[in-house]
């Protein structure tokens, strides 16, 4: 059962109005304030800070916790979130976790201390699976990642369908030994791997999937090792833009021609993917819409905390270029 201000007042032996004044730094004696704070600790009471801020119409702050700000996807989403927050007269605290659950926990504590109005969060699967609906004292919207069913609002890509569409395209081009290199820390990568595997099964093709840390260095190292083997795949799908960059570096290290020796496809339509010869086939994510939808869900959650949890699933767009063209 949740603990309310009446419980604190009962334990402290004072009125609810006195509790409110003590917690809000109102006019009460030091002895009473200490008495109320002791009752808060004893009961585990966590004030509804977002509701208090709405009632006071004070300047509000949004927390934005992303997995890797070096990833252009998160850079673009962060810009969309900041634009929407600025338009609403709100500030943004940006934190970068490097897919580290310990850093995620630290920044969630920071959000508590800063008394943010709400948080937009791209968590690792480890953290997401541990966050129940009542785990946090502020409204939270997940972006790019899924959490426990019915726990938190979220805005995600239809990852399985997007990955499957890349397999469909590669098979249509005549490729059969299609490998997949996927990130090891997020629900997003797992969903993309599942979509890849399901599509391969539809064509009676054996999936060739590996997982690594979702960054360029790890992807380059693993791709170099994999592509050095005599039974290397003839096409490779990467589960994010940084990993795609690492795979491009690996082909250059090994002297492999794209797509003659290896077809490449991945996610995130960043400017560099069109500049690399012969141009890289990618899934373009609606990054601006992801950020805007996340802010919309957060504002609505703040205004109506009791409404049902919602999940917005958006579609990606395949941008087909020379890196997957055979013949």
Secondary structure, DSSP 8 states (H G I E B T S, - for coil): ----HHHHHHHHTS-HHHHHHHHTT-S--HHHHHHHHHHHHHHT----HHHHHHHHT---EEEEEES-TTSHHHHHHHHHHHHHHHHTT-EEEEEE-TT-HHHHHHHHHHHHHHT-SEEEE---HHHHTT--TTS-SSEEEEESS--STTTSEEEEE-HHHHHHHHHHHHHHTT---EEEEEESS-HHHHHHHHHHHHHHHHTT---EEEEE-SSHHHHHHHHHHHHTSTT--SEEEESSHHHHHHHHHHHHHHT--TTTT-EEEEE---HHHHHSTT--EEEE--HHHHHHHHHHHHHHHHH-TTS---EEEE--EEE--GGG---
